[in-house]
């Protein structure tokens, strides 16, 4: 009998607790794409990537030109074996510099992306937090991560977050 009463009390308590919780969801990726700051950040990243890519292409073109000239010098017999070895070492060093530039280019773009996205993500997170507090949501899930199995349309808080973002 005690177990039955305890079970009944637990069911009532769990029902009360479950009904008191309020859940919401939004698609943060879609919200980010609508934010003007995101378009500006994407544009800045594209400009930087194009500049670095152009610089890399120029380095490759120069290296190819130098290699062609070196081949012509060797074919003409203008370089001794020692000079050829020295030129080959220089050429290898330049190839390594080019490879290093490629790595640095990737790191530069990643750092710039993180620098540009940090304030945008903070603003979005602040807006979501404000919506959650103002509307007493216990949880807001990100629909963009595909982690929602079921959601009522009435709990989509994207429009409220847009309002907080001024979109």
Secondary structure, DSSP 8 states (H G I E B T S, - for coil): -HHHHHHHHHHHHHHHHHHH--EEEE-HHHHHHH-HHHHHHHHHHHHHHHHHHHHHHHHHHHHHHHHHHHHHHHHHT-S-HHHHHHHHHHHHHHHHHHHHHHHHHHHHHHHHHHHHHHHHHHHHHHHHHHHHHHTT-SEEEEGGGT--S---GGGB-HHHHHHHHT-
